[in-house]
Amino acid sequence: MAYVKDNEGSGFAIDDSEGMEEILAAAEAAGERGTQDADSDEDSLEALLSKGGRPTPPAPRPTSAPTPPARPAQAEMSWDDIVPAAAPEESAPAPAPLRPRTPQEPPALAVPAPRQPEPALSVPASPPAPASGSYSASPAPAAPVAAPRVSFPTEAEEVERARRIIKVADEYRALSPDVKTVVAQFVNTSQELSEEEEVVVVRALHADKNLFDTMVSLRTAKEAEPVERAFYVLSLSDTVLYSLGQLVSAFISKEIAREMPRLEYAKALVGYIHQLDSRAIEYVTATERLLTAARG
């Protein structure tokens, strides 16, 4: 049975009963018609453009929105499906009842308790070093205090001191009893007066230098001539001058007013020195020799 195939757009139909020659002839005829149609279309387009017209674009084809794919239906889930039910807790087995141990059974081994971990030793962190130029609130360590040095006298120093003690003792022994009493008063440095040899020797060794200078000044002024005595007294320092005035006042039993001017004080002192007797000068000379021996 023969049927006809209609090829869309080709312009010809093919019958199964037709031979190859008829098919080729039909194809050639269709090609010529296609060429004529194309030429007629070009002529129409040129005529339209020459008239100033514009070709009308084809109307856009309506497009339909794509349909999203349908999601498969999900089965509904219950709370039990999300959170499974907790399994029932198994109760601990009851301890076996105690029974007396027979003599043949070995004693139960004692299980040692688990050893607790020893606490870690905490080492205090060292304080941070202060920044350069900053002030540290903590106090600086005190510098070590050097122990006082104990010095002992050498043998030569001890020999010299022993020699001075012997000389002072010899000078004091050579004095008369009444001179000893006055000399002991001059070298006395405490409230208690003592004429014992040991005490006088020790006090003479520790006597003030000003006492020695005063005794020398009085003896020198007494031995000088009146004019020389006046110049000599004026040349004394204030310390020796007023100390000499107190010593002379002790011999004459009269106080020399210290408030008067220095020149007037020296003039009065020169007059009182001139009035001293030889007995007073003997006391002064004995004291001077004792102090000279103490000074070495």
ABEGO torsion letter per residue (X at the ends): XBBBBBBBGAGBBBBAABBAAAAAAAAAAAAAAAAAAAAAAAAAAAAAAAAGBBBBBBBBBBBBBBBBBBBBBBBBBBAAAABBBBBBBBBBBBBBBBBBBBAABBBBBBBBBBBBBBBBBBBBBBBBBBBBGBBBABBBBBBBBBBBBBBBBBAAAAAAAAAAAAAAAAAAAABBAAAAAAAAAAABABABBBABAAAAAAAAAABBAAAAAAAAAAAAAAABBAAAAAAAAAABBAAAAAAAAAAAAAAAGBBBBAABBAAAAAAAAAAAAAABBAAAAAAAAAAAAAAAAAAX
